[in-house]
Amino acid sequence: LLAESGEEPRLVAPREGQAGRTVESMAWLPDGGSLLYVEGTAAGDGTGSVADLFSVRLAGLERRLVATGGEAGPAGTILEFQASPDGESVAYVVGIPEGDDVSVHSSWIVSLGSPIEYRLPTEPSANVTRLWWTSDGLIWGVEPVGPVAVDTVTVNRVGSDGAQEALFTITAGQSPATPVAGTPVASPIASPIAGATPDS
């Protein structure tokens, strides 16, 4: 439900007649006039939910599909999302069922004002653990998975020009972190991937 000061609440999601669908997470865009939320339906095999990412404007309750877990197949789901502090882009992680768990399929950045989208360069045998925005672009953490996985987290960055770099790697039981290319800079202002080309 959404409500402006002094007004009656209005239903945003799930919409009437959509039995079985639930809102799993949500976050306001910086302008305070739009909301991002993940809405899903429980999977038939009990492994989780099949969820998509939507945006909705408070004025008029105009709803738009931003990203779908269907990019990974019929059982795909949105695991996590983070809007850029300037409100122009959103990064998200898509997952797929794997046994009794859900594994990362792919990670993306999509513009909220254009059809441009960008797939983060993550290895198939890696788990994206967290997303952050900085003044230099998006930063994400990756953990290796599989039978030979090492207990490490590598922090990567992609800038507004689409260039990627590994910043540092943290290994459990070792300190300090191993620097690779630099140190992330926290900032309330982020740069979307404006220079990227639409993904094919």
C-alpha positions as CSV (number, residue, x, y, z in Angstrom):
1,L,0.0,0.0,0.0
2,L,1.1,3.6,-0.7
3,A,-0.3,6.7,0.9
4,E,0.6,10.4,0.7
5,S,0.2,12.4,3.9
6,G,-3.5,12.7,4.8
7,E,-4.7,10.4,2.0
8,E,-6.2,7.0,2.0
9,P,-3.8,4.1,1.3
10,R,-3.8,2.8,-2.3
11,L,-3.0,-0.8,-3.3
12,V,0.2,-1.1,-5.4
13,A,1.0,-4.8,-5.3
14,P,0.1,-7.5,-5.6
15,R,-2.8,-6.3,-7.7
16,E,-6.4,-7.5,-7.2
17,G,-6.9,-11.0,-8.6
18,Q,-3.3,-12.0,-8.4
19,A,-3.7,-14.7,-5.8
20,G,-0.5,-16.3,-4.6
21,R,1.8,-13.4,-5.4
22,T,3.7,-11.5,-2.7
23,V,6.0,-8.5,-2.4
24,E,9.4,-9.7,-1.3
25,S,11.4,-6.5,-1.1
26,M,11.1,-2.9,-2.0
27,A,13.1,0.4,-1.9
28,W,12.3,4.1,-2.7
29,L,14.1,5.8,-5.6
30,P,16.0,9.0,-4.4
31,D,13.3,11.3,-5.8
32,G,10.8,9.9,-3.3
33,G,8.2,9.7,-6.0
34,S,8.9,6.2,-7.3
35,L,9.2,2.8,-5.7
36,L,11.1,-0.4,-6.8
37,Y,9.8,-3.7,-5.6
38,V,10.2,-7.4,-6.2
39,E,7.0,-9.4,-6.6
40,G,6.9,-13.1,-6.9
41,T,5.0,-16.4,-6.9
42,A,6.0,-19.4,-4.9
43,A,7.7,-22.0,-7.0
44,G,5.7,-25.3,-7.3
45,D,8.7,-27.4,-6.2
46,G,9.1,-25.4,-3.0
47,T,12.6,-24.1,-3.9
48,G,11.6,-20.5,-3.5
49,S,9.8,-18.0,-5.6
50,V,9.7,-16.9,-9.3
51,A,10.0,-13.1,-8.9
52,D,10.3,-10.0,-11.1
53,L,11.4,-6.4,-10.5
54,F,8.9,-3.6,-11.0
55,S,8.8,0.2,-10.6
56,V,5.8,2.3,-9.7
57,R,5.2,6.0,-9.5
58,L,3.3,7.4,-6.6
59,A,1.4,9.8,-8.8
60,G,-1.1,7.7,-10.8
61,L,0.4,4.4,-9.7
62,E,1.9,3.8,-13.1
63,R,3.6,0.4,-12.9
64,R,6.4,-0.8,-15.2
65,L,8.3,-4.1,-15.4
66,V,12.0,-3.3,-14.9
67,A,13.5,-6.8,-15.0
68,T,12.4,-10.4,-15.0
69,G,13.8,-13.5,-13.5
70,G,12.7,-15.2,-16.7
71,E,16.0,-14.2,-18.2
72,A,17.4,-17.3,-16.5
73,G,14.4,-19.5,-17.5
74,P,10.9,-20.2,-16.3
75,A,12.1,-20.7,-12.7
76,G,14.4,-17.6,-12.6
77,T,14.0,-15.1,-9.9
78,I,15.3,-11.7,-8.8
79,L,17.5,-12.2,-5.8
80,E,18.7,-8.7,-5.0
81,F,18.6,-5.2,-6.4
82,Q,20.2,-1.8,-5.7
83,A,19.1,1.5,-7.3
84,S,21.8,4.0,-8.0
85,P,21.7,7.1,-5.8
86,D,20.9,9.3,-8.8
87,G,17.9,7.1,-9.5
88,E,18.8,6.6,-13.1
89,S,19.9,2.9,-13.0
90,V,19.3,-0.2,-11.0
91,A,21.6,-3.2,-10.6
92,Y,20.1,-6.6,-9.9
93,V,21.0,-10.3,-9.5
94,V,19.1,-13.2,-11.2
95,G,19.0,-16.6,-9.6
96,I,17.9,-20.1,-10.6
97,P,17.0,-23.1,-8.5
98,E,19.8,-25.6,-7.8
99,G,18.7,-28.5,-5.7
100,D,17.3,-27.2,-2.4
101,D,19.0,-23.8,-2.9
102,V,19.1,-21.0,-5.4
103,S,22.3,-20.1,-7.3
104,V,23.3,-16.9,-9.1
105,H,22.7,-17.0,-12.8
106,S,23.7,-13.5,-13.9
107,S,23.9,-9.9,-12.7
108,W,22.8,-6.8,-14.6
109,I,22.6,-3.0,-14.7
110,V,19.6,-1.5,-16.4
111,S,18.8,2.1,-17.2
112,L,15.4,3.2,-15.8
113,G,15.0,5.8,-18.6
114,S,16.2,3.9,-21.7
115,P,16.4,0.3,-23.0
116,I,20.1,0.1,-22.2
117,E,21.2,-2.9,-20.1
118,Y,24.6,-4.3,-19.2
119,R,25.5,-7.8,-18.0
120,L,28.2,-7.8,-15.3
121,P,31.3,-9.9,-16.2
122,T,30.9,-12.6,-13.6
123,E,32.2,-16.2,-14.0
124,P,29.6,-19.0,-14.1
125,S,31.1,-20.5,-10.9
126,A,30.8,-17.4,-8.8
127,N,28.3,-16.1,-6.4
128,V,27.5,-12.3,-6.4
129,T,27.1,-11.5,-2.7
130,R,26.5,-7.8,-2.5
131,L,26.0,-4.7,-4.7
132,W,27.1,-1.1,-3.9
133,W,27.0,2.1,-5.8
134,T,29.8,4.8,-5.6
135,S,30.7,7.9,-7.5
136,D,32.8,5.7,-9.8
137,G,30.0,3.3,-10.7
138,L,28.9,-0.1,-9.4
139,I,30.9,-2.3,-7.0
140,W,30.0,-5.9,-6.4
141,G,31.4,-8.7,-4.3
142,V,32.0,-12.2,-5.7
143,E,32.6,-15.5,-3.9
144,P,33.7,-18.6,-5.8
145,V,31.5,-21.7,-5.5
146,G,31.9,-25.4,-6.3
147,P,33.9,-28.3,-5.1
148,V,37.2,-26.3,-5.3
149,A,35.9,-23.0,-3.9
150,V,38.2,-21.0,-1.8
151,D,36.8,-18.9,1.1
152,T,37.5,-15.5,-0.6
153,V,35.6,-12.5,-1.7
154,T,36.8,-10.4,-4.7
155,V,35.4,-6.9,-4.9
156,N,35.0,-5.6,-8.5
157,R,34.0,-2.3,-10.1
158,V,32.5,-1.2,-13.4
159,G,32.5,2.5,-14.2
160,S,30.3,4.8,-16.4
161,D,32.6,4.0,-19.4
162,G,31.9,0.3,-19.1
163,A,35.5,-0.5,-18.0
164,Q,35.8,-3.2,-15.3
165,E,38.5,-3.8,-12.7
166,A,39.1,-6.0,-9.7
167,L,39.7,-3.8,-6.6
168,F,40.8,-6.3,-4.0
169,T,40.4,-9.8,-2.7
170,I,39.7,-10.8,0.9
171,T,40.7,-14.4,2.1
172,A,39.3,-15.8,5.3
173,G,41.9,-15.8,8.1
174,Q,44.2,-13.3,6.3
175,S,44.5,-9.6,6.9
176,P,44.8,-7.0,5.4
177,A,42.9,-7.5,2.1
178,T,45.0,-8.0,-1.0
179,P,44.8,-4.8,-3.1
180,V,44.3,-5.3,-6.9
181,A,43.7,-1.9,-8.4
182,G,42.5,0.6,-5.9
183,T,40.0,1.4,-3.1
184,P,36.3,2.1,-3.6
185,V,35.2,5.6,-2.7
186,A,31.9,6.0,-0.9
187,S,29.6,8.7,-2.3
188,P,26.0,9.7,-2.3
189,I,26.2,10.3,-6.0
190,A,26.5,7.5,-8.5
191,S,27.2,7.3,-12.2
192,P,25.0,4.9,-14.2
193,I,26.5,2.9,-17.0
194,A,25.6,5.5,-19.6
195,G,28.3,4.5,-22.0
196,A,27.2,0.9,-22.3
197,T,25.5,-0.4,-25.4
198,P,22.3,-2.5,-25.3
199,D,22.9,-6.1,-24.5
200,S,22.3,-8.5,-27.3
